[in-house]
């Protein structure tokens, strides 16, 4: 009986135990399902807002707009916002650069499927020891997802999204495709995103041209681009990290120890970050056009490739010619100069120097923002745009008047009397112009008058033959854009340069003479491509006849006639180029405020201006001695790049009727411009 009772108690105890275990396992299973369900709900919640991995192929990666020279090899300027980037193929990147990045950022890149569990475990242990989530364990794929599609916040939700997207990315795309995206996506500092932009920023090279040592430098910048900037105080730390990366590559066997040691000894030359622009006046002139047409935000993001007309070799020569030439005339209180060169057959601007040195300090240094500065480095004298007015061209305007007279039937043999002449009341006083040297020569031909830049005969040609209105219209047709006041506002003094003009307009207009009367407006852009290489804009301007060919040929013949200008300029002036037929004209304005020289062949037109930014007069130095030497220095360097080409000779006509009196017919002007009186 006792035994039966004891057995019953054991049975009841076992039953209770089984019941407890069942209940425990039931709760365990229930809890498991709850956790799994919660995880599924959490994952579903996260997945519903996840970006699609296909966005890598669909999205437009932000790329900066680049302005190049005509070859596409010289980057002049880059228009970008927060991200300065150029997309390049993976094949353009050196193997040792790719290996350097992989060895540091994700040594198992080609082995894992997006997540490196060993690295995660190692990072978690370290995080546990230091009791904060500081240790990273992200693969290259994870870094790409984080930088392109997610934020960098350290939360469970963000990390879960990162893992899911990374696994899906690895499932859909090849390792090389992922590496291509990564190396074109990541920041390297200095607003440079992607390997190509970084190589250009730090070394002035394409990524395909960097060395093993430079590859290690770029790799070192990936983790700490700001802290390790070579332009900051931690440059030595950057170079030390470069050496450690080379050692790691040698340890992993991606390079030999000998290669690592040789790379450590290589001197790393960083390009200066202070001059992020070449041919600045030209580049910004092009930029302003692009912004007006496409908008600044579009240019900062869409990666346009702008191929300009600029000849970089000519530009460098132009900058040196202006800088050296102005330095020589500073003793005459002349501190600034400008130059522009154009191909008259195409209108293409080949060189542009808007002021003698964009990167120099204003002069004097205490002048505020260019105001009252003798030298304002950033102001573009070539084309002031809406910021400022033009400059008076002096006698450089005379060819437009003579061309108008030639179109009306007279020729270079037509005679006028060079004598003191009162042209009547202009602006409340008698207008009695003088020649540059104060002398009068009696009867002179139009060839002599123009070649020697005689003022009185030129005013007679305007007043009695060419006509004020017709001469201004000729100048406008040829490319002068600034003479928009009523004709009477300019008066007879316009033939001596009494109206403001732009250097770019003047050089372009002289190009009409060079092409025997054909005009094409200035061209600065050859073509524009989008980020995929499609042409979205291309220069297709054509020449239009605006001047009678014979009138243009007469001007060319006179301005290239060294014998005809000898009485004023001498036989070996700065306008004379041995063994070349070059037409040239100078202009010096009232009180020596401006000195102009414009000269040309059938292949190139070059214009030079010298003076002061604030319009303060120079010393008594004519353009033949101030701007002409700069012009000659430049044109003598570029002419050998062109075949010898002469102007077409004008037709030989019978001698024109002589009018020795050629008396003026005064017609007063209420508001005449100042009266320049120099050659």
Phi, psi and omega per residue, in radians:
X1 nan -0.861 3.108
X2 -1.044 -0.682 -3.141
X3 -1.124 -0.676 -3.128
X4 -1.178 -0.708 3.123
X5 -1.105 -0.723 -3.133
X6 -1.119 -0.706 3.131
X7 -1.127 -0.692 3.141
X8 -1.120 -0.655 3.139
X9 -1.157 -0.703 3.118
X10 -1.103 -0.743 -3.125
X11 -1.089 -0.781 3.141
X12 -1.117 -0.646 3.114
X13 -1.134 -0.747 3.123
X14 -1.132 -0.660 3.140
X15 -1.107 -0.737 3.110
X16 -1.130 -0.682 -3.135
X17 -1.118 -0.763 3.123
X18 -1.122 -0.660 3.135
X19 -1.129 -0.707 3.129
X20 -1.153 -0.771 3.132
X21 -1.106 -0.709 3.116
X22 -1.093 -0.752 3.127
X23 -1.116 -0.694 -3.132
X24 -1.109 -0.849 -3.136
X25 -1.155 -0.560 3.089
X26 -1.103 -0.808 3.075
X27 -1.082 -0.675 -3.132
X28 -1.098 -0.801 3.135
X29 -1.148 -0.727 3.120
X30 -1.075 -0.797 3.120
X31 -1.063 -0.689 3.125
X32 -1.068 -0.804 3.133
X33 -1.142 -0.622 3.107
X34 -1.112 -0.793 -3.133
X35 -1.123 -0.784 3.129
X36 -1.079 -0.750 3.134
X37 -1.111 -0.735 3.124
X38 -1.097 -0.722 3.119
X39 -1.121 -0.735 3.128
X40 -1.099 -0.765 3.117
X41 -1.078 -0.723 3.134
X42 -1.106 -0.772 -3.139
X43 -1.133 -0.758 3.123
X44 -1.084 -0.706 3.118
X45 -1.060 -0.717 -3.133
X46 -1.264 -0.758 -3.062
X47 -1.069 -0.622 -3.038
X48 -1.062 -0.444 -3.133
X49 -1.891 0.160 -3.099
X50 -1.251 2.424 2.970
X51 -1.191 2.640 -3.133
X52 -1.458 2.425 3.091
X53 -1.033 -0.408 3.130
X54 -1.112 -0.256 -3.115
X55 -1.068 -0.390 3.097
X56 -1.086 -0.596 -3.138
X57 -1.577 -0.365 -3.074
X58 -1.632 -0.603 -3.015
X59 -1.301 2.656 3.073
X60 -1.598 1.846 3.095
X61 -1.142 2.377 -3.125
X62 -1.133 2.180 3.080
X63 -2.291 2.507 3.115
X64 -1.368 2.707 3.044
X65 -1.513 2.344 -3.066
X66 -2.045 2.335 3.117
X67 -1.873 2.041 -3.077
X68 -1.898 2.943 2.935
X69 -1.297 -3.002 -3.050
X70 -1.218 -0.402 -3.131
X71 -1.478 -0.332 -3.053
X72 1.400 0.089 -3.103
X73 -1.722 -0.408 -3.112
X74 -1.893 2.016 3.105
X75 -1.428 2.065 -3.117
X76 -1.532 -0.714 -3.025
X77 -2.861 2.650 -3.138
X78 -2.226 2.313 3.108
X79 -1.839 2.004 -3.084
X80 -2.579 2.830 3.068
X81 -1.717 -1.982 3.097
X82 -1.407 -0.384 -3.048
X83 -2.135 2.027 3.053
X84 -1.743 1.938 -2.983
X85 -2.500 2.533 2.975
X86 -2.307 2.117 3.138
X87 -1.387 2.273 3.078
X88 -2.302 2.677 3.117
X89 -1.139 2.685 3.096
X90 -1.052 -0.571 -3.113
X91 -1.157 -0.349 3.138
X92 -1.373 -0.213 -3.092
X93 -1.646 2.336 3.136
X94 -1.023 2.551 3.132
X95 -1.040 -0.681 -3.090
X96 -1.210 -0.428 3.042
X97 -1.217 -0.808 3.124
X98 -1.076 -0.702 3.138
X99 -1.184 -0.640 3.107
X100 -1.087 -0.789 3.141
X101 -1.114 -0.806 -3.117
X102 -1.126 -0.708 -3.100
X103 -1.111 -0.520 -3.111
X104 -1.646 -0.762 -3.011
X105 -1.549 -0.493 -3.047
X106 -2.968 1.405 -3.041
X107 -1.121 -0.391 -3.128
X108 -1.727 0.336 -3.021
X109 -0.889 -0.808 -3.078
X110 -1.455 0.048 -3.111
X111 -1.919 -0.637 -3.072
X112 -1.499 3.083 -3.134
X113 -1.933 0.521 3.100
X114 2.059 -0.581 -3.129
X115 -2.121 2.266 3.109
X116 -1.783 1.715 -3.048
X117 -1.115 -0.644 3.125
X118 -1.085 -0.766 3.137
X119 -1.149 -0.661 3.116
X120 -1.109 -0.776 3.127
X121 -1.084 -0.766 3.134
X122 -1.106 -0.711 3.140
X123 -1.170 -0.676 3.130
X124 -1.113 -0.693 3.111
X125 -1.096 -0.754 3.136
X126 -1.174 -0.723 3.108
X127 -1.062 -0.681 -3.131
X128 -1.132 -0.676 -3.117
X129 -1.182 -0.740 -3.099
X130 -1.579 -0.060 3.045
X131 1.037 0.639 2.998
X132 -2.799 2.603 -3.068
X133 -1.392 1.288 -3.068
X134 -1.878 -0.362 -3.030
X135 -1.530 2.136 3.126
X136 -1.501 2.665 3.085
X137 -2.535 0.506 -3.035
X138 -1.393 2.403 3.015
X139 -1.379 2.994 3.088
X140 -1.042 -0.679 3.132
X141 -1.108 -0.735 3.111
X142 -1.138 -0.738 3.120
X143 -1.066 -0.683 3.123
X144 -1.113 -0.810 3.117
X145 -1.040 -0.782 -3.085
X146 -1.142 -0.755 -3.079
X147 -1.317 -0.521 -3.042
X148 -1.665 -0.601 -2.986
X149 -2.128 -0.310 -3.046
X150 -2.239 3.030 3.050
X151 -1.516 3.103 3.136
X152 -1.806 0.196 -3.128
X153 -1.142 2.558 -3.091
X154 -1.717 1.431 3.092
X155 -2.245 2.758 3.133
X156 -1.090 -0.703 -3.121
X157 -1.092 -0.805 3.141
X158 -1.145 -0.706 -3.130
X159 -1.141 -0.662 3.111
X160 -1.132 -0.772 3.080
X161 -1.026 -0.739 -3.124
X162 -1.056 -0.790 -3.115
X163 -1.136 -0.800 -3.128
X164 -1.067 -0.828 -3.132
X165 -1.154 -0.631 3.136
X166 -1.125 -0.799 3.124
X167 -1.072 -0.708 3.137
X168 -1.208 -0.668 3.091
X169 -1.052 -0.809 -3.131
X170 -1.151 -0.557 3.135
X171 -1.234 -0.587 -3.020
X172 -1.546 -0.563 -2.956
X173 -2.182 2.747 -3.141
X174 -1.313 2.852 3.112
X175 -1.090 -0.720 -3.130
X176 -1.128 -0.632 3.110
X177 -1.135 -0.733 3.126
X178 -1.138 -0.742 3.124
X179 -1.127 -0.666 3.091
X180 -1.040 -0.834 3.119
X181 -1.088 -0.764 -3.078
X182 -1.074 -0.853 -3.061
X183 -1.266 -0.304 3.046
X184 -1.671 -0.089 -3.016
X185 -1.840 -0.707 -2.906
X186 -1.259 2.634 3.126
X187 -1.455 2.518 3.098
X188 -2.096 0.144 -3.112
X189 1.625 2.922 -3.136
X190 0.983 0.591 -3.106
X191 1.101 0.246 -3.119
X192 -1.642 2.129 3.114
X193 -2.045 2.299 -3.118
X194 1.533 2.719 -3.018
X195 -1.127 -0.701 -3.091
X196 -1.117 -0.815 3.134
X197 -1.107 -0.671 3.130
X198 -1.131 -0.765 3.131
X199 -1.080 -0.702 3.122
X200 -1.184 -0.724 -3.083
X201 -1.152 -0.826 -3.015
X202 -1.582 -0.552 -3.040
X203 -2.098 -0.126 -3.104
X204 1.144 0.525 -3.105
X205 -2.273 2.827 2.919
X206 -1.298 2.693 -3.122
X207 -1.044 -0.525 -3.141
X208 -1.179 -0.274 -3.037
X209 -1.775 -0.074 -3.043
X210 -1.337 2.708 -3.122
X211 -1.540 3.076 3.078
X212 -1.067 -0.788 -3.140
X213 -1.100 -0.726 3.111
X214 -1.163 -0.569 3.063
X215 -1.083 -0.721 3.129
X216 -1.166 -0.608 3.097
X217 -1.111 -0.844 3.135
X218 -1.078 -0.689 3.113
X219 -1.088 -0.703 3.132
X220 -1.089 -0.515 -3.091
X221 -1.331 -0.305 -3.029
X222 -1.035 -0.773 -3.082
X223 -1.325 -0.650 -3.054
X224 -2.418 1.181 -3.052
X225 -1.111 -0.586 -3.134
X226 -1.388 -0.837 -3.086
X227 -1.104 -0.694 -3.067
X228 -1.666 0.255 -3.122
X229 -0.922 2.304 3.119
X230 -1.170 -0.199 3.135
X231 -1.709 0.104 3.135
X232 -1.930 -2.886 -3.056
X233 -1.438 -0.114 -3.082
X234 -1.865 0.493 -3.124
X235 -1.052 -0.728 -3.127
X236 -1.103 -0.617 3.095
X237 -1.159 -0.642 3.077
X238 -1.078 -0.788 -3.119
X239 -1.188 -0.588 3.072
X240 -1.151 -0.707 3.119
X241 -1.169 -0.593 3.065
X242 -1.009 -0.766 3.130
X243 -1.146 -0.668 3.126
X244 -1.152 -0.621 3.107
X245 -1.163 -0.701 3.102
X246 -1.116 -0.695 3.083
X247 -1.106 -0.725 3.140
X248 -1.123 -0.718 3.107
X249 -1.073 -0.678 3.113
X250 -1.180 -0.699 3.120
X251 -1.106 -0.685 3.138
X252 -1.359 -0.200 3.104
X253 1.494 0.205 3.124
X254 -1.382 -0.405 2.970
X255 -2.404 2.872 3.120
X256 -1.462 2.844 3.101
X257 -1.103 -0.610 3.129
X258 -1.126 -0.729 3.106
X259 -1.116 -0.700 3.130
X260 -1.107 -0.778 -3.117
X261 -1.161 -0.696 3.115
X262 -1.123 -0.709 -3.139
X263 -1.170 -0.589 3.110
X264 -1.093 -0.582 -3.090
X265 -1.425 -0.227 -3.109
X266 -1.166 2.338 3.083
X267 -1.361 2.170 -3.141
X268 -1.576 2.100 -3.131
X269 -1.881 1.901 3.105
X270 -1.554 2.378 3.096
X271 -1.274 2.652 3.140
X272 -1.177 2.399 -3.133
X273 -1.579 0.003 -3.027
X274 -1.460 -0.232 -3.105
X275 -2.194 1.315 -3.080
X276 -1.444 0.409 -3.067
X277 -2.607 2.472 3.056
X278 -2.051 2.629 -3.075
X279 0.790 0.988 -2.931
X280 -0.984 -0.768 -3.122
X281 -1.105 -0.692 3.115
X282 -1.208 -0.840 -3.091
X283 -1.044 -0.733 -3.138
X284 -1.305 -0.486 3.020
X285 -1.090 -0.772 3.092
X286 -1.167 -0.747 3.137
X287 -1.000 -0.769 -3.120
X288 -1.069 -0.671 3.078
X289 -1.114 -0.792 -3.108
X290 -1.082 -0.758 -3.140
X291 -1.110 -0.717 -3.131
X292 -1.130 -0.513 -3.087
X293 -1.622 -0.712 -3.001
X294 -1.916 -0.323 -3.099
X295 1.562 2.503 -3.033
X296 -1.181 -0.705 -3.129
X297 -1.083 -0.719 3.118
X298 -1.060 -0.776 -3.098
X299 -1.157 -0.566 -3.106
X300 -1.260 -0.335 -2.977
X301 -2.106 -0.389 -2.922
X302 -1.668 -0.030 2.995
X303 1.153 0.756 3.100
X304 -1.247 2.560 3.048
X305 -1.938 1.957 -3.044
X306 -1.849 1.998 3.127
X307 -1.747 1.970 -3.048
X308 -1.632 3.117 -3.134
X309 -1.494 -0.119 -2.975
X310 -1.126 2.296 3.000
X311 -1.655 1.873 -3.000
X312 -1.090 -0.636 3.105
X313 -1.078 -0.777 3.103
X314 -1.131 -0.683 -3.112
X315 -1.075 -0.769 3.131
X316 -1.103 -0.712 3.106
X317 -1.144 -0.676 -3.134
X318 -1.134 -0.781 -3.128
X319 -1.071 -0.731 3.135
X320 -1.204 -0.719 -3.139
X321 -1.063 -0.759 -3.132
X322 -1.181 -0.827 -3.110
X323 -1.064 -0.808 -3.135
X324 -1.171 -0.713 -3.096
X325 -1.169 -0.728 -3.135
X326 -1.168 -0.650 3.133
X327 -1.012 -0.611 -3.097
X328 -1.284 -0.333 -3.093
X329 -1.948 0.167 3.106
X330 -1.065 -0.472 3.105
X331 -1.101 -0.353 3.110
X332 -1.691 0.359 -3.125
X333 1.063 0.689 3.082
X334 -2.082 2.081 -2.979
X335 -2.144 0.008 -3.121
X336 -2.439 2.767 3.118
X337 -2.734 2.780 3.134
X338 -2.550 2.730 -3.133
X339 -2.616 2.485 2.993
X340 -2.480 2.435 3.125
X341 -2.172 2.376 -3.067
X342 -2.321 2.499 2.952
X343 -1.459 1.935 -3.036
X344 -1.175 -0.391 -3.098
X345 -1.356 -0.422 -3.103
X346 -2.122 -0.247 -3.061
X347 1.379 0.018 -3.042
X348 -1.247 2.246 3.087
X349 -1.371 2.055 -3.042
X350 -1.660 -0.479 3.120
X351 -2.699 2.533 3.121
X352 -2.587 2.073 3.045
X353 -2.112 1.817 -3.031
X354 -1.336 -0.508 3.002
X355 -2.649 2.865 -2.865
X356 -1.081 -0.496 3.141
X357 -2.817 1.862 -3.121
X358 -1.010 -0.620 -2.993
X359 -1.579 -0.047 -3.131
X360 -1.419 2.852 3.060
X361 -1.339 2.634 3.040
X362 -1.061 2.801 3.096
X363 -2.312 2.275 -0.152
X364 -1.198 2.781 -2.991
X365 -1.132 -0.423 -3.088
X366 -1.479 0.027 3.101
X367 -1.303 2.470 -2.995
X368 -1.597 2.074 3.029
X369 0.856 0.683 3.082
X370 1.519 -0.219 -3.124
X371 -1.256 2.262 -3.137
X372 1.082 0.414 3.098
X373 -1.541 2.357 2.978
X374 -1.135 -0.586 3.104
X375 -2.305 2.025 3.063
X376 -1.940 1.843 -2.984
X377 -1.127 -0.517 -3.005
X378 -1.603 -0.178 -3.127
X379 -1.367 2.322 -3.101
X380 -1.658 1.715 -3.141
X381 -1.170 -0.505 -3.114
X382 -1.021 -0.763 3.074
X383 -2.606 1.669 -3.066
X384 -1.109 -0.359 -3.104
X385 1.113 -2.724 -3.096
X386 -1.235 -0.194 -3.079
X387 -1.273 -0.491 -3.078
X388 -2.749 2.898 3.132
X389 -1.457 3.008 3.098
X390 -1.418 -2.888 -3.140
X391 -2.153 2.676 3.100
X392 -1.278 2.349 -3.012
X393 -1.563 -0.044 -3.093
X394 1.054 -2.533 -3.069
X395 -1.229 -0.110 3.087
X396 -1.125 -0.232 3.108
X397 -1.446 -0.318 -3.013
X398 -0.978 -0.688 -3.108
X399 -0.993 -0.511 3.116
X400 -1.160 -0.664 3.136
X401 -1.228 -0.790 3.131
X402 -1.124 -0.661 3.102
X403 -1.087 -0.666 3.097
X404 -1.123 -0.729 3.110
X405 -1.119 -0.707 3.129
X406 -1.144 -0.611 3.094
X407 -1.155 -0.405 -3.128
X408 -1.562 0.061 2.961
X409 2.016 -0.279 3.095
X410 -1.412 2.904 3.082
X411 -2.283 -2.978 -3.032
X412 -1.233 -0.191 -3.132
X413 -1.623 -0.108 3.129
X414 -1.080 2.397 -3.026
X415 -1.871 2.387 2.974
X416 -2.217 2.839 -3.103
X417 -1.709 2.132 3.065
X418 -1.576 1.750 -3.115
X419 -2.658 2.820 3.118
X420 -1.072 2.231 -3.022
X421 -2.385 2.323 3.044
X422 -1.678 2.007 -3.095
X423 -1.617 0.298 3.056
X424 1.645 -2.970 -3.070
X425 -1.509 2.132 3.072
X426 -2.304 2.039 -3.139
X427 1.159 0.552 3.059
X428 1.536 0.040 3.099
X429 -2.576 2.839 -3.113
X430 -1.193 2.392 3.111
X431 -1.751 1.878 -3.126
X432 -2.234 1.456 -3.077
X433 -1.197 2.713 3.113
X434 -2.087 2.734 3.010
X435 -1.375 2.857 -3.077
X436 -0.981 -0.743 -3.080
X437 -1.635 0.059 3.119
X438 1.338 0.104 -3.100
X439 -1.826 2.819 3.051
X440 -2.189 2.522 -2.977
X441 -2.008 0.054 -3.119
X442 1.270 -2.549 -3.102
X443 -1.129 2.228 3.078
X444 -2.381 2.632 3.057
X445 -1.400 2.847 3.089
X446 -1.115 -0.538 3.071
X447 -1.064 -0.836 -3.139
X448 -1.148 -0.709 -3.094
X449 -1.100 -0.760 -3.129
X450 -1.334 -0.802 -3.106
X451 -1.045 -0.658 -3.115
X452 -1.665 0.036 3.094
X453 0.939 0.883 3.129
X454 -1.392 2.260 -3.005
X455 -1.339 -0.851 -3.071
X456 -1.068 -0.861 3.088
X457 -1.023 -0.598 -3.124
X458 -1.181 -0.697 3.088
X459 -1.131 -0.653 3.105
X460 -1.123 -0.700 3.122
X461 -1.089 -0.743 3.126
X462 -1.139 -0.813 -3.004
X463 -1.266 -0.668 -2.977
X464 -1.864 -0.310 -3.063
X465 -2.137 -1.067 -3.013
X466 -1.271 -0.792 -3.093
X467 1.552 2.440 -3.093
X468 -1.089 -0.925 -3.080
X469 -1.087 -0.803 -3.103
X470 -1.159 -0.624 3.130
X471 -1.165 -0.728 3.098
X472 -1.125 -0.713 3.125
X473 -1.136 -0.641 3.072
X474 -1.063 -0.819 3.137
X475 -1.051 -0.714 3.129
X476 -1.131 -0.792 3.132
X477 -1.055 -0.567 -3.104
X478 -1.438 -0.175 3.025
X479 2.264 0.015 3.104
X480 -1.380 2.120 -2.996
X481 -1.851 -0.032 -2.964
X482 -1.829 -0.106 -3.083
X483 -1.572 1.282 -2.998
X484 -1.974 0.142 3.065
X485 -1.428 2.930 3.026
X486 -0.983 2.526 -3.067
X487 -0.938 -0.702 -3.063
X488 -1.139 -0.345 -3.137
X489 -1.171 -0.415 -3.065
X490 -1.561 -0.734 3.133
X491 1.244 -3.070 -3.086
X492 -1.155 -0.340 -3.086
X493 -1.205 -0.158 -3.119
X494 -1.113 -0.501 3.133
X495 -1.163 -0.376 3.091
X496 -1.743 0.218 3.061
X497 1.663 0.597 -3.075
X498 -1.499 0.331 3.096
X499 -2.359 2.494 -3.091
X500 -1.298 2.402 3.135
X501 -2.395 2.979 3.063
X502 -1.826 2.525 3.095
X503 -1.056 -0.699 -3.141
X504 -1.079 -0.743 3.111
X505 -1.102 -0.769 -3.101
X506 -1.091 -0.776 -3.129
X507 -1.174 -0.702 3.101
X508 -1.111 -0.713 -3.139
X509 -1.169 -0.686 3.071
X510 -1.117 -0.439 3.063
X511 -1.083 -0.441 3.080
X512 -1.153 -0.678 3.050
X513 -1.088 -0.762 -3.076
X514 -1.091 -0.480 -3.112
X515 -1.815 0.353 3.118
X516 1.033 0.664 3.004
X517 1.802 0.042 3.129
X518 -1.670 2.406 -3.108
X519 -2.095 2.447 2.926
X520 -2.397 2.260 -3.107
X521 -1.070 2.787 3.135
X522 -1.010 2.406 -3.125
X523 -2.076 2.209 3.093
X524 -2.022 -0.270 -3.114
X525 -2.138 2.188 3.094
X526 -1.477 -0.805 3.084
X527 -2.832 2.773 3.076
X528 -2.239 2.263 3.098
X529 -1.987 2.606 3.007
X530 -1.429 -3.083 -3.036
X531 -1.152 -0.272 3.134
X532 -1.759 0.079 3.095
X533 1.581 0.081 3.103
X534 -1.371 2.348 3.137
X535 -1.349 2.113 3.137
X536 -1.895 -0.224 3.060
X537 -2.708 2.419 -3.124
X538 -2.581 2.450 -3.136
X539 -1.252 2.124 3.095
X540 -2.343 0.512 -3.140
X541 -1.207 2.520 3.138
X542 -2.123 2.788 -3.131
X543 -1.336 2.539 3.117
X544 -2.261 2.369 -3.139
X545 -1.320 2.211 3.127
X546 -2.213 -0.123 -3.097
X547 -2.503 2.471 3.109
X548 -1.023 2.307 -3.098
X549 -0.962 -0.712 -3.100
X550 -1.178 -0.611 3.090
X551 -1.120 -0.766 3.125
X552 -1.113 -0.724 -3.100
X553 -1.181 -0.595 3.074
X554 -1.147 -0.752 3.097
X555 -1.048 -0.820 3.140
X556 -1.027 -0.744 -3.084
X557 -1.168 -0.691 -3.134
X558 -1.234 -0.823 -3.065
X559 -1.246 -0.255 3.070
X560 -1.796 0.125 -3.108
X561 -1.563 1.618 -3.096
X562 -1.125 -0.598 3.136
X563 -1.099 -0.699 -3.080
X564 -1.183 -0.497 -3.099
X565 -1.665 -0.047 -3.091
X566 -0.949 -0.741 -3.086
X567 -0.958 -0.510 3.136
X568 -1.788 -0.785 -2.996
X569 -1.664 -0.313 -3.077
X570 1.506 2.892 -3.027
X571 -1.302 -0.420 -3.061
X572 -2.185 0.869 -3.138
X573 -1.266 3.019 3.114
X574 -1.161 -0.210 3.125
X575 -1.491 -0.172 -3.084
X576 -1.617 2.146 3.099
X577 -2.012 1.924 -3.119
X578 -1.017 2.469 3.039
X579 1.163 0.222 3.083
X580 -2.401 2.467 3.027
X581 -1.570 1.864 -3.099
X582 -2.196 2.222 3.071
X583 -1.611 2.449 -3.097
X584 -2.673 2.648 3.115
X585 -2.551 2.433 3.083
X586 -1.889 2.948 3.057
X587 -2.735 2.241 3.092
X588 -2.196 2.225 -3.022
X589 -1.584 3.021 -3.124
X590 -0.909 2.335 3.116
X591 1.120 0.301 3.079
X592 1.023 0.718 3.103
X593 -1.403 -0.469 -3.092
X594 -2.432 2.437 3.030
X595 -2.178 2.145 -3.064
X596 -2.061 2.533 2.931
X597 -2.501 2.157 3.095
X598 -2.230 2.148 -3.134
X599 -2.417 2.713 -3.003
X600 -2.758 2.800 2.937
X601 -2.181 3.129 3.050
X602 -1.089 -0.225 -3.045
X603 -1.809 -0.468 -3.044
X604 -2.688 2.524 3.055
X605 -2.108 2.287 -3.117
X606 -2.238 2.252 3.096
X607 -2.139 2.446 3.141
X608 -2.246 2.414 2.997
X609 -2.159 2.454 2.982
X610 -2.313 2.671 -3.133
X611 2.821 -2.666 3.114
X612 -2.165 2.520 -3.069
X613 -1.054 -0.577 -3.098
X614 -1.601 0.199 3.097
X615 1.235 0.269 3.081
X616 -1.226 2.410 -3.119
X617 -1.068 2.528 2.964
X618 -1.401 -3.140 2.979
X619 -1.257 3.108 -3.082
X620 -1.319 1.385 3.131
X621 -2.307 2.049 -3.112
X622 -1.274 2.859 -3.130
X623 -1.049 -0.535 3.135
X624 -1.076 -0.370 3.140
X625 -1.943 -0.148 -3.105
X626 -1.914 -1.139 -3.121
X627 -1.429 -0.555 -3.065
X628 -1.068 -0.714 3.091
X629 -1.072 -0.618 3.076
X630 -1.133 -0.805 3.117
X631 -1.018 -0.809 -3.102
X632 -1.151 -0.725 3.138
X633 -1.006 -0.727 -3.123
X634 -1.309 -0.857 -3.003
X635 -1.196 -0.515 3.086
X636 -1.185 -0.448 3.105
X637 -1.388 -0.574 -3.052
X638 -1.622 -0.451 -3.099
X639 -1.022 -0.627 3.089
X640 -1.079 -0.276 3.095
X641 -1.329 -0.201 -3.084
X642 -2.024 2.620 3.028
X643 -1.196 2.697 3.087
X644 -1.133 2.196 -3.088
X645 -2.473 2.160 -3.110
X646 -1.782 2.766 3.085
X647 -1.259 2.628 3.027
X648 -1.212 2.273 -3.118
X649 -1.216 2.470 3.073
X650 -1.251 2.788 3.105
X651 -1.161 2.541 3.094
X652 -1.539 2.103 -3.122
X653 -1.959 2.937 3.013
X654 -1.161 2.708 -3.122
X655 -1.052 2.306 -3.140
X656 -1.218 2.777 3.115
X657 -1.090 2.450 -3.094
X658 -1.642 2.322 3.104
X659 -2.171 1.446 -3.020
X660 -1.137 -0.394 -3.133
X661 -1.443 -0.962 3.101
X662 0.811 0.843 -3.046
X663 -1.191 2.481 -3.122
X664 -1.353 2.741 3.063
X665 -2.082 1.592 -3.037
X666 -1.100 2.462 3.026
X667 -2.479 1.844 -2.937
X668 -1.056 2.588 3.064
X669 -2.065 2.297 -3.058
X670 -1.217 -0.566 -3.069
X671 -2.391 1.275 -3.113
X672 -1.256 2.695 3.040
X673 -1.314 2.849 3.051
X674 -0.959 2.691 -3.001
X675 -1.789 1.713 3.074
X676 -1.209 2.672 -3.097
X677 -2.586 0.838 -3.126
X678 -2.381 2.868 3.140
X679 -1.326 nan nan
